[in-house]
Each structure stands twice: as structure tokens, then as C-alpha cells.
Amino acid sequence: MNKSTRKNSVFILSCLLSGATLLLACLLIRHCVQIYRAGVAPENLTEAGVRIMDIYSPAVIARHARQIAWAFWLWLALLAAAALACLCHPQDVRTLPGMKSAPKRLPEPFAAKDARSPRLTRCLLLAAAITLIALGVLNGGMRDVLVKAINICTECIGLG
């Protein structure tokens, strides 16, 4: 694979990741609105005006989160592919359209001589971050964060 093909593939991958991020954000917003509308619907109220089911109950959140899980996994796969492409060919990332080149820095006198050690450290940190994010999602942390975010947003604007 030549340099221009690699550069184009990194650019296309970053565009796909941007699109997947917007798609995931739109799906999350849509489902939050659906959850809220179903929670405040007249069918969810008794004659005394008491809610039958909580608006943001864990069961409702889990049901909606399952419906958009595919978009999250797609986004996560594109994120991993983009990170891998950027780690493998960092010189192609610096030359993408819209990226400004930073001024050259002089090396520090106490800098390590081995150039692979920062790359290895970054790879290990990236692997640890991806592992911990995946464990948090599998442990139900994504649902908890979504519920807390919804509660904070609705309390802040006076809906909850």
C-alpha cells in the first residue's frame, strides 16, 4: 500500500468515525425523547395523576439501550480501527486536510534515546482504556451513566 492510499484510507476512516459518532448521538437523543414521552403519556398516569411506571426505570433504559447497541458496537469498532491506523502510520495523520503542523520542538536533553518506549506506553494505555471501557459497558455502566445523564438533564431544565 503506497503512501497516498494509506493517507486516503486514514481520512476515510476518520470520516466514517465522525459519521458513526453523529449517528450514535442522534440515536441516543431520539431514544431519550421516546423514553420521556412514554413516561409522561396519559396512559402512564393513574386517575389520581400518579405515574404507573417510572419514566427512567432500569427496565425501560435497558430495552432502549438494546435497540441501539449495534450502533455503539459499530462506533467502537471504527474507533479501534482508527486508533490502530493512527498508531501504525502516525505520519499520515499529521498530513490530513485541516490538520496544522505544529512547530518543531528541540529535543530535551534528558529525553529517552529509545523511540519505541513512548509508542509502547501509548499502545498499552490505549489497550487498557479499551479494555476498561468494554468491561464497564458489559457491567452495565453505560446504562447507569445514561440514566444519570438523563436525570441530570431533566432536573436541570425542570422536567424531572
N, C-alpha and C positions, 0 to 999 in steps of 0.2 A: 504494500500500500504506500503510495507516494505521499509527499507532504501536503499537497493541496487536497487530496482525497481525505486524508486524516483530518485536516482543518475543517473541511466541509462536514464531515461526519460529526465532529465535536459541536459545530454550530447547529446542525440539525438536531442533535441530541439535546442541546440546551433549549432549543425552541420547543421540542416535544415535552421536555420537563416543565417549561413555562406553561404550555397549554394544559398539561395534566394538573398543574397546581391550580390554575384557574378553574378547571373542571371540578376538582375536588372542593374548592371553596364554594362554587356555585351549588354543588350538591349538598354540602353541609348547610348552607343558608336556606336552601329550599326545604330540606327536611326539618330544620329548626322552626321554620314558619308553619309547616304542616303539623308538627307536634303541638305548637302553640294554638293553632286554630282548632285542632281536635280537642284540646284541653279546655278551651273556653266556649266550645259549641254548646248550644242549649241541650243537646242530648246528653251531655256530661254533667248536667246540673239536676238536682232533685227539685221538688216543688218549693222547698224552703231556700233554695239558692246555694245549697252546699254541693261541692264537687263530688261526683261519684268516684272518679279516679284522679290521682294527682296528675298535673299537667306533664311534669317531667319525671315520671316514675322510672325506675331502672328497667322495667319490662318494656316500656314504650321506647326508651332510648335504645335498648338493645335491639329491638325489632327494626328500628330505622337504621341503626348502625350496620346491621347485617345487610341491608339493602344496598348500601354504598361501600361495602367492604372491598368490592372489586376495584373501585376507583382508588382506594387507598393503597392496595397492593400494586396496582399499575404505577402509581406515583412513586412508591418505594422502589420498585424495580428500575424505573427510569432514573431515580436519584442515585441508586447504586451504580448503574451503568455510566452515568455522567461523572460520578466521582472516580470511578475506575479509569475512564478515558482521560480525565484531568490529571490523575496521578501518573498514568503511563506516558502521557505526552504533555507535560506542563508548558512546553514552548509553544504548542498550538493554541493554548488557551489565551496566552498573552497577546496573540495577534488576531483575535476575533474582532469583528467590526464593533465599534463602540467602546472598545477597551483602550484606555490611555496607557501609555507606557510610563512607568514610574522612573524618576531619575535614578541613575546608578549610584549605589552606595559603596563606599570604600569598605573593604573587609575589616572587621575588628581584629585587633592584634591577638586577642585570646580566643578567637574562633577555632572550632574544631577543624582538623585537617581532613577528616573523613566526611565526604559529602553525602554518604549514604545514611548516616545516622539520623539526620533530621527527616529524611524521607521515610525511614523505617519507623521512627517515632510517630510521624503523621499517619502512616498506614495502621499502626497499632491503635492509635487513638480513634481513627475512623472505624476500625473493626469493633472496638469496644463500644463506641457510640451506637453503631447499627445494632449490635447485639443487645444492648440495654434498651434501646427503643423497641425492638421486636419483643423482648421479654415483657416490657411494660404494656404493650398492646395485647399480648397474649394473656397477661394477668388481669386485664380489664381496666387498665389505667387510662386508655383512650376514652372509654365511656365515662369514667369519673371526671376527667378533665372537661369533656363535653358538657356534662351535667353542671359542673361548677361554673363553666363559662356562660352557659345559658342562664343559670340563676343570677350570676353577677350582672349580666346584660339586662335581664328583665327587671331586676331590682333597681338598677341604676336609672333606667328610663321610666320607672314607676309602673311597670306592668305586673310584677310578681308579688 
